[in-house]
């Protein structure tokens, strides 16, 4: 039961990552233009870290890496939408 609660809390924080990513994209437009390459690299590293964390069964690292990937990807997605 304890594990289920931890996973549920992790999913809730991942859900908030979408809103945080949109908010950060809105207030940091200049940084997004200059750092496109680094943001994409951060997403790739975070997804690899999440995969390794899943294999090692470390929930805290898994959700942390996924949170970073979601926030960063939402920032980039928001930038592409505004550019059009």
Buried (B, 14 or more C-beta within 10 A) or exposed (E): EEEEEEEEEBEEBBEEBBEBBBBBBEEEEEBBEEBEEEBEEBBEBBBEBBEEBBEEEEBEBBBBBBBBBBBBBBBBBBBEEEEE
